[in-house]
Amino acid sequence: MNNYESATKPIWQLGQQYGIEPVYYDGLGVERQVTVPHLRQVLASMGVKASTKKDIRDSLSHAVSRTWTQLIDSVVVRYPSDSLFMLPLSLPLEGISLEKVSLTIQVTDEKGVSRHQSLPGSSGRVTSEKSVHGVKYVQVHFPLSGKFSLGYFRLSVRVKLHLERTVEGQALLIVAPRKCYLPSSPKRAWGISLQLYGLRSHRNWGIGDFRDLEEIMKVAGIRWGVATIGVNPLHIPAAGLTSPYSPSSRLFWSPVYLNLEGVDEWRTSAGLRQKAKSAKFQHTLQQLRESPLVDYKAVGKLKWTVLEELFRVFRRHHLQPKTLTARGRAFARFVSGFHPHLTMFCTFQVLTEHLGTVAWRTWPKAFQDPQSPDVEVFQRSYATRVQFYQYVQWLCELQLQQLDHVAKKHSLSLRLYHDLPIGIHPDGADAWVFQDQLASDITVGAPPDAFNLNGQSWGLVVPNPVRLREDGYRFLRETLRQNMRHGGVLRIDHALGLFRMFWVPQGGTGKDGVYVRTHVDEILAILALESVRRKVMVVGEDLGAVTPAIRQKLDAAGLLSYRLLFFEREDGGAMTPPHAYPEQALVAATTHDLPTLKGFWAGRDIIIKQEGGVYLRRKDVEQDRRRRAEDRGRLWEALHREGLHSAEAIPPSLSDDMLQAMYRYLARTPSRLLIVQLEDLLAELDTPNLPGAPESVYPSWRVRIGRELTAWLNDPAILRFAKAMQRERRTGGRSHQIRGE
């Protein structure tokens, strides 16, 4: 151990007690040590004192001893497959015999039904003991009898040590399956992923909406044999931002995707429909539809004006106290069912309007705490405006329910495929409502790698693992439930975050970050429980610095691995052959963060970054071009090995037939799910997002599909592509292999 390590050993030990890794390897394979100032900053963000030697000594002593001095851990996991469940307790038995101890355990389920169990101390099995602050503590495992259904339970334990002393403790008991839900069929499905905002149609209002999505589902399910349609995150974004991966809330939806002409109040309001037929309104719609990029501000302004009118109609016809209609009662049930999170989210929206800023940390102090009396008074004073935002979310819920119905009716067996972003924006609603669950002055990011030499800071807040656990993972559970409500597949963005997250101190870069471990077994148990309850298949985006051990654990937990054609290589760099892909996986050619296949082949991303001055050194440009040429050659060779082309020369651009050949290559894998990106299906050149490129260089998250919806839905070439995917998915390339033998 060098002098640096010796001098900082106590604070490093303290960091490790809270899951902080003192040393890690970045994406370039470089070993990096966590500096003491950054370690102090991260500990402070968790609420751990570490500014002085005494602070460190006291905090370390507390962290080490809490395992013994706590009667019961705050979270306990049990699997139904366990033949006998032993409940671990830590008892202060200084001068006391275990045989003289008695226990009472109360188990309360989610419906509030309780049952009790009494145990003598003699039924326990001692596993270890230790003296802490002069008191002898003994860790004892007690048998917890009775059958448990899957779910969450509140354990209350009362231990009578002797006549005058008892100790008590509580824990969240998670009874979970060991694996996430995996449907028995189809075993080898395929689907399409799209950026909903980018759809063009003659009917939408300048942005793809739920009506457009419904039209695609009706065609894709029955005619194309598609099992699922993947969509970008549909959450409401942070104000002023376009990225769907910087949400204000992961619990509630963006109203920009609503089909306003499908709302009941639109159909019953002759005045509103007549206004929409005016030359001015229609001219605005035409401008928005013809815009080369999505104009979120203009679309939002138009839709918001109409939503407010729809709400006035709704209140007038359905919410009058003496004439509350069935529709009004349905709205009331929705609000009641989502209370209190819905009310707090809507209060945040109204406060933002009232105070003129979303930066809630700059609000008057009385409003910075969502539980303050001033916020409660504000809610009452602005009750109608809060109700308006509740109405907007109800409309989103109704239209998502309609999409569920369409999926079932039109044979999309896996329904919609949703995407859960890794974090939330610090100025957003969730950061305000759940601020006690989040680490302060920290953002999530990634260490340096070949693409980002300084690493990345994504500007998103991260959960505080200490507080999250103490609160029984309430925030995580609510987030998973909401995102599994209206689909059959859920992609977990940056699945490495289930195990550890890369914390970047405020004001720092990715070079200053540290890895903080989670209680991964508990998180995976919650994920599996919610998945099985809702019959939702889970995909873990396991790209980047993911170790084989992490992939094995994800696989054991029933998550689909996320495998991309661009990244799957054998030793030596050759493309992985289809048969070597794992069965428990989702396969795709590319993603929203990578070039489209046509753009990849043409080096479109390299050209844009060079023209925009993103490259700092000329040699970086040349290196990317050289690697791209090598990758084209390897991909061409892989397709040839599969008999998917017979040409000798590598073409300078991709034809539609070659695009199809690349997806046929992936369709032959044994992997459960193949996802075709809509941009590839339509041979688009531009990608939805170009990471690292500023808005002045590339319009990320605003790019629109070039072709109109009806035109490509009825295109015979698209149908031929779909039939090819169906054939390959059925045979897995076996017919080709037989012909080649």
HELIX and SHEET records of a PDB file:
HELIX    1   1 ASN A    3  GLN A   17  1                                  15    
HELIX    2   2 VAL A   36  SER A   45  1                                  10    
HELIX    3   3 LYS A   53  THR A   69  1                                  17    
HELIX    4   4 LEU A   98  LYS A  100  5                                   3    
HELIX    5   5 GLY A  121  SER A  123  5                                   3    
HELIX    6   6 LEU A  196  GLY A  198  5                                   3    
HELIX    7   7 PHE A  210  ILE A  222  1                                  13    
HELIX    8   8 PRO A  255  TYR A  257  5                                   3    
HELIX    9   9 LEU A  260  GLY A  262  5                                   3    
HELIX   10  10 ASP A  264  THR A  268  1                                   5    
HELIX   11  11 ALA A  270  ALA A  276  1                                   7    
HELIX   12  12 ALA A  279  GLU A  290  1                                  12    
HELIX   13  13 TYR A  296  HIS A  318  1                                  23    
HELIX   14  14 PRO A  321  THR A  323  5                                   3    
HELIX   15  15 ALA A  326  GLY A  337  1                                  12    
HELIX   16  16 HIS A  341  LEU A  355  1                                  15    
HELIX   17  17 TRP A  360  THR A  362  5                                   3    
HELIX   18  18 LYS A  365  GLN A  368  1                                   4    
HELIX   19  19 PRO A  373  SER A  381  1                                   9    
HELIX   20  20 ALA A  383  LYS A  409  1                                  27    
HELIX   21  21 ALA A  429  VAL A  433  1                                   5    
HELIX   22  22 GLN A  435  GLN A  437  5                                   3    
HELIX   23  23 PRO A  465  GLU A  470  1                                   6    
HELIX   24  24 ARG A  474  ASN A  483  1                                  10    
HELIX   25  25 ALA A  495  LEU A  498  5                                   4    
HELIX   26  26 GLY A  510  ASP A  512  5                                   3    
HELIX   27  27 VAL A  520  ARG A  534  1                                  15    
HELIX   28  28 PRO A  548  ALA A  556  1                                   9    
HELIX   29  29 PRO A  578  ALA A  580  5                                   3    
HELIX   30  30 LEU A  597  ALA A  602  1                                   6    
HELIX   31  31 ARG A  604  GLU A  611  1                                   8    
HELIX   32  32 ARG A  618  ARG A  641  1                                  24    
HELIX   33  33 ASP A  656  ALA A  667  1                                  12    
HELIX   34  34 LEU A  678  LEU A  681  1                                   4    
HELIX   35  35 LEU A  709  LEU A  713  1                                   5    
HELIX   36  36 PRO A  716  THR A  731  1                                  16    
HELIX   37  37 ARG A  734  GLY A  740  1                                   7    
SHEET    1   A 2 VAL A  23  TYR A  25  0                                        
SHEET    2   A 2 GLU A  31  GLN A  33 -1                                        
SHEET    1   B 5 VAL A  75  ARG A  78  0                                        
SHEET    2   B 5 ARG A 165  VAL A 175  1                                        
SHEET    3   B 5 GLY A 151  HIS A 162 -1                                        
SHEET    4   B 5 SER A 102  THR A 108 -1                                        
SHEET    5   B 5 SER A 114  PRO A 120 -1                                        
SHEET    1   C 3 PHE A  85  PRO A  92  0                                        
SHEET    2   C 3 VAL A 135  LEU A 144 -1                                        
SHEET    3   C 3 ARG A 125  VAL A 132 -1                                        
SHEET    1   D 8 MET A 537  GLY A 540  0                                        
SHEET    2   D 8 VAL A 489  ILE A 492  1                                        
SHEET    3   D 8 LEU A 416  LEU A 420  1                                        
SHEET    4   D 8 THR A 228  VAL A 231  1                                        
SHEET    5   D 8 ALA A 189  LEU A 194  1                                        
SHEET    6   D 8 LEU A 673  GLN A 677  1                                        
SHEET    7   D 8 ALA A 585  ALA A 588  1                                        
SHEET    8   D 8 SER A 561  LEU A 564  1                                        
SHEET    1   E 4 GLN A 456  LEU A 460  0                                        
SHEET    2   E 4 ILE A 442  ALA A 446 -1                                        
SHEET    3   E 4 ARG A 500  PRO A 505 -1                                        
SHEET    4   E 4 VAL A 514  ARG A 517 -1                                        
END                                                                             
